[in-house]
């Protein structure tokens, strides 16, 4: 179904500049966002697969418009609130990427009755029967993708298992469900430490999905969709034969963790947190900013073994995000305080009380979660700032 996007007015102000924003604020570089989305879209188009951007981090129609430009228009979401929000803004092809439970079906049915194509995922035969029962009561047919475990060991059935075939048969035979295809997510690619390792995971992900589809087709079932995806495997996968669709999301923003596993360069990171220096503690060689655990998250992914650098809770940059404040990281976070630490003498002259910094996150998804809007800038200079609302909740 074609995607129809409604217009949405951005809020701007002549006085809305980086220097006078209240802190902490979530800053999004629109130029880098657009470059990141174009690069991924072009790569997957060149490989002949359709691209379904994942909106679990973005949670914004403005970002979605950038991400789906030049693609077929479908998205993936992680919550039903996201699904309802994007549907209300004209996106009409949505995959809900969490194992569907029967108590979620009433909200899904409302979307379906409005003409929104909603696909769900599941991996248990008992859920197939219950989803079918609820769907019949609600008067809808639910499109289902069978989730596969391609190595992450989080969820999904195994390719080659009898369970896979039983679920496929049930989805086809029961009147309230429709088998749409198979889906897997190589989240374990985040543990890779080289491009070669990521490519191996990408090929394993592809083989699992394609072989599962072939097994279902061998017993006479239609499997139109073969869906894979994670930012590392989408970025470095070599062979997409047999795959029909790729999904990923953090590629739009990047983060320091992704840069350390070669999914992006640090110069590609489009998301940062604007914070203000609020105190100096020279007796401890530290300083404080007003961005703590809620503003930055407590993600410590760059502390994992084998990565190039542990940046604590964030990498500290100048206000224009062009130069790193040498050796300074966020070493500890309290709820609303971040403790800046330095490998050498702390550069107090460069960071006087009241000055502002941009902090690059370990994990963009976790950092963005607390905010209700982006402050979008066109490049790294202190130009006009545009507010792009985002949603939260389930």
N, C-alpha and C positions, 0 to 999 in steps of 0.2 A: 504494500500500500504506500502511496506517495506520502512524503512528509510535508506538512504545511506548517510554516513557522509564523507565529504571531509577532507583531512588532512590540518592542519593549523599550521604554525611554530610559536612557542612562541619566543619572543625576550628576551634573557637573557644576563647578563653581569657579569663578575667576580666582578666588582666594584658596582653592583646594590645591595645595602644593605639598610635596613630601615634607618640607621643613615645618609646615604648620599642622600636619595631621596629628591627631591624638594617638598616643601609643599605649599598648602595642596595636599595630595594624598589619593586616595581611596584604602584602604587595605582590602584584602580578605584572610581570613585564609582558605586554601584549605582543611586542615585536618577537621576543623569544618564543612565546606561546605559538604564534603563527608559524614561525620557522620550524618548530618541533613537530607541529601537526602536519605541515606540508611534507616534511621529510618522511614521516611514517606513512602517510597516505600514498605518496609516490612510490615508496618501496614496495608496499603490498599490492598496489595496482600493477607494478611491473612484474610481480610474481603471479598475477592473474587470480587473486583471491579478493573477496569483498572484505571490507574493514568495518567492524562494529566497535567504535570507541566505548570504553568503560567509563561511566560517569561517577563512580563511587567516590572519587577524590574531588572532582570538579564541582558537582552539585550546583551547577549554574547554567542557565539557558544561554547566557552570553558565551561561556566557554564551549558549550555544546555546539553552538552555531559555527564557531571556528573549527571545531574538531570534525564535524560531519561535512564540511564544505568539500565538494568534489567526490564524496562517497555516497553510498546508497541511502543514507539517512537514518539507519537504525542505530540504537544505542543499547548498552547493557547497564543495569543498575544493581545496587546492592540492597536497597530498601524499597518497600512499596510506597513510602512517601516520595522518594525520588521518581518512581514510575508515575505516580499521580501528578507530580509537579511537571515533569517533562511532557506528559500527555496534555496537560492544560496549556502548554506552550506550543502545541502543534506537532510534536514528535509522535509518530503513530506506529512504530515498530520497536518494541522494547523486550529485551530478555531480562528476566528477574533471576539474578545469579546466586541465590541461596536456596538450599533444599526447601521446596515448597511444603508447607504444612496445611492441613485442611482448614484451620482457623483463618488462614490468609485468603481463602478462595472467594469470600464474599466481596472483598475489595478488588480482587482480580476480575471477578465477573462484572463488576460495575464498569471497569475499563473496557472489557471485551464488548459489552453492550453499547458502549459509546463508539465502537468501531476501531478501537486500538488493538493491534495485534500484540498480545502478551504471551511470551514463551516462558515456561518454567522449567526447572531442572529437578530431578529426583534420582535416587539410586536404591530404592527399597520396594519390593513387590507389595508389601503391606500398604505402603503409601499410595501406590498406584490404585489399589482397590478403593481406598478411602477417598482419594481425590476424585475418582470416577463417581462415587456415590454422591459426594457433595456437588460436583459439577452438574449432575442430572437434576438435583434439587434446585440448583440455581439457574438451570436452563441454558447452560453454555457447554461448549466443547473446549477442553483445555489442551493447548499445544505443549508437548513435553519433549525435552531433550534429556537423554539418559546421561547422567554424569559418570565419567570414567576416572579412575585413579591411574595417572601416568607416571607416578613416582613420588608425589608429595606425601601420600599416606594421610591426607586430611579427610577426604570423602571420595565417593565414587566406587563403582564396581570394576572388576578386572576384565580387561579384554580377554576373550577366550573362555570366560566362565559361563556355566549354565545359567547363572543368575541374570547375566546380560540378556540371554535369549528369552528367558521367562518374562523379564520386564518388557522386552520388545513385543513379544506376542500379546501380553496383556494390554499394553497401550494401544495396539492395533485392533484387538478384538472388542474391548470394552467401548460402549457408546459415548461415554463422557470424556474420553481422552483421545488424543491423536499423536502418534509417534512422529516427531519432527526431525529427530536426528540424534547425534551424539555430541558430547561436549567434554573437554578436559582443560585443566589449567596447570601448567608446569610451574607452580609456585616455588618448587625446590630449585629452580634456576637461580634464585637469589643466593644460594649457597655456592654457586660457581665462582671461581677465582681467575678464570681466563676465558677469552673468547672461544677458544677451542672447546673448553668444557661446556660453555653455553650452547654451542652448536651441537654437541652430543646430546644434551638434554632436549634441544629443539627437535632433533631427529627422533628421539625416543617418544616425545610427545606426539609427533606426527604419526609414527608407526602405530602407536596405541589407538589413536582415534580412527585412522584409516582401516586398520585391521578389524576393529569393532564394527565399523560400518559394513565392511565386507562380510563379516559373519552374520550380521542381521539380514543383509541382502541375500545371502546364500539360503536362508530359510523362507525367502519370498517376501520379505518386508521392505517397504520403501524407506530409504534413509536420505532425504534430500540435503540435510545439513550435517557437515562434519566441521566442528568448530574447535579451534585451539587458541591458546594465547597466554602470554605474559609479556611484559615489556622487554626483558632480556631476550627471550626466544623470538619475539617478533622482530627485534632489532638485528639479530645475528643469524636467524635460521637461514639455511641455504636451500632446502628442498621443501616445497609446499605441495607436492603432487598428492592428489586425492583429498586435499583440504579445500573446503568451500568458503570458510570464514575464519578471520583472525580477530581476537579481542585483546585489548590492553588499555591501560589508563594513565599510569603514572608518567609515561613518556611525554605527556603534554607539559608537565612541570619539571620533571627531573628532580633529583635531590642529591645530597653528597654520597649517600649509600649507592645510588644508581651510578654515579660517576665513578665510584671505586670498583664497580663490577662491569664497567665499560658499556653501560647502556646509554650514556651521554657524557659530554665533557662538562667540567664545572662551569664553563662559559655558556652552556646551554640551559642552566638551571633558571627557570623563569619565576619561581616562587621564593619569597623571602618574608621575614618578619621585621618590620620597622620597630625599633625600640629606642628608649632614651636612657642615657647614663644618669643614674640617680644618686650615686655615691661612690666615694673613693675610700679604700681601706689600705693605705700605704704600709701600715705595719704588717699586713698579710700579703702584700703584693697583689691585691685583687681590686675589683670594682664591681658595682652592681648596676644592672639594668632592670627596667620594669617589664620584662618578658620572662615569665617563669614556666612552670610545668604546664599550665593551662594554655599559654600562648605558644610554646615551642613543642610540647609533648615531652614525655619521658623516654622516648625511643632512644636506644643506645646502639643502633645497628652497626655503626662504624667501629664499634669495639670488638666485633667478631674477628676471630683469628683469620689471618691471611690477607687482611685488607691493608691498604697503604697507610692510612692515618686514622687515628681515633680523634674525632673532633669534639668529644664530649657530647653536649646537647645542642651544638650548633657552631657553625663557622662564622666568625665576625668579620664583616666587610664595612667599607665606608658607606655613607648615605646613598651614593649613586651606584653602589654594588659593582664598582669597577676595580677597586683595590682591596686586597685582604689586609686587615690589621695584623701585621706580622706576628705570628706566634700566639695570638689571642683566640681562645675558645670559650664557650660556656661550659665551665667545669662542673657546676652543680645547679640544680633548680629547686626552688621552693614554689609554693603555689603561684605567687605573683612576682617573685624575684628570680633573676638569673645572676649567678656569680661568675664574673669574667675572671679568667686566670691566664697567666702568661708564662711561656717557657723561659723567658728571661725577665729583666727588669720591666715592670708594667709601664706601657707608654701613656702615662697620665696626661702629658701635654697634647697628645693626639686625640685623647678622649676626655675632654673636660666635662665636668658635671653639666648636664643640660644638652650635651651634644647627642646626635642621633646616629645610629648604626643600623645596618641591614644584616640579619642573621640568616644564613642558609641552613635549611633543616636537614637532619639525618633522613627523615622519612616524610615526604610531602603529605601523604595521606593522613597521617596522625597529626601533623602540625596544623593542617587546614581545618581540622574537624571542629574546633571551638568557635570559628568565626562565622558571622552572618553575612559577610560581604568581602569582596576583593576591592582593594584600591588599585585600579589598573593604570599603569603608566606606559607611555609609548617610548620604550627604550630606557636607558639608565640615567638620563639627565633629569633634573628637577623641573619637569614640565607639568602641564595640567594633569590632574588626577581624575579618573572617572570611577564612580562606584558601580560595581557589578554585584547585585545581590546573589547570595547562595543560600541553600536551605540545609537544615539539619533535622535529625530525628528519624523515626521509623514509621 
